[in-house]
């Protein structure tokens, strides 16, 4: 207080202030306790509303699951959702409870538990041979053949003409030799196995000469030098990373010690600039001169010329014209068939591999053989193959058709929902799968943004759809590339996008 104010009055004033200040915590505590009480009452009320498990199991919406679903899965799903609801209430994450939402969440949980891990997806990434999404899609005939032999007894190792035991090699070998013009062929479970078997059978304890620039990593951290070491062959590197001449190979040959000359097509990377690569013709001439087999690991297995699209990759048939002794390639890349490793070439070398103990370790099953046989049958007519084998048809489809598909998708969505901002855009698709690196295909797609949901929310919900949709995100927008969208799945993509657009945003306990 200011000067001149009686001390008694000052003391009285201080007492009032102290009394008022001291009362604040009391009022605050009283107010908080009231709030806590209200919250506790509400929380208890919500907890009382949680339905009992036995009651939920009697809900008619769960009856349909009891016909084809284990009861333990249903009960487990109910318990998990109920417990999740309870925890959300206790943690103040729910302020209202709806019985229908609980049932919907239980249904979603049961369906999720019933889903197989390996399942179909819609590929809108623009990557045709997508390693993470199963690589090549099989033709309809290949699928039909695989199902036929899988669901019936078959002639896997039975010769109908002789009425006695046969060889599983016979089903595909003759077809491969007919199409490629080689003397003999065999099939193993993938191209890494083909390389491994070839080196083991033909070059154990011998030198294998290969250009330093071709010591590739095949994929999944499998590297040529490591496979060679496991096979028992000795790696002899020649040349440099960017330049290898035929004289580098010649100087490395040691009579009686060199087993193979190996060339590996760098199908998953390119070296540009100051480079020099030894040609197949040069290696074949040197191999004949030194009486050493020449092996070519071409990798992707392109059987027909695709330079019109433009895919500039060596083909199996053109490579064989150089006179190489053995060619190795994959079944599930540009060939467009199932996962397999194909070995083709001179009969004496193929026979050595067929008789090697590893041949049984890396052999393929009946479904692979059936699908591969049907795939190779398509190549009897190369133009038919381009139409019927999905990998080739995706590569060769016209830009105009892709553009029409993109506009059709955008117009349907614009007509049925305002949840998205849509635009038809030019895109660049790619082959993928370690094939044709840095070679892109002009394509069309639909760019998409949400008016209510974020890009991340839409992408996640597309992955969670009945048939998951895999997209790519570019420049803060979802890109749906039409080149890898199968026409049979067009309506399913529309359904997925409309389902997300029509979501009500109710509480979800799934």
Buried (B, 14 or more C-beta within 10 A) or exposed (E): EEEEEEEEEEEEEEEEEEEEEEEEEEEEEEEEEEEEEEEEEBBEEBEEBBBEEEEBBEBEEBEEBEEEBEEEBBBBBBEBBBEBBBEBBEEEEBEEBEEEBBBBBBBBBBBEBEEEEEEEBBBBBBBBBBBEBBBBBBBEBBBEBBEEBEEEEBEBEBEEEEEEEBEBBEBBBBBBBEBBEBBBBBBBBBBBBBBBBBBBBBBEEBBBBBBBBBBBBBBEEBBBEBBBEEBEBBBBBBBBEBBBBBEBBBEBBEEEEBBBBBBBBBBBEEEEEEEBBBEBEBBBBBBEEBEBBBBBBBBBBBBBBBEEBEBEBBBBBEBBEBBBBBBBBBBBBBBBBBBBBBBBBBEEBBBBBBEBEBBEEBBBBBBBBBBBBBBBBBBEEBEEBBEBBBBBBBBBBEBEEBBBBBBBBBEBBEEEBEBBEBEBBEBEBBBBBBBBBEBEBEBBBBBBBBEEBEBEEBBEBBEBBEBBBBBBEBEEBBBBBBBBBBEEBBEBBBBBBBEBBEEEEEBEBB
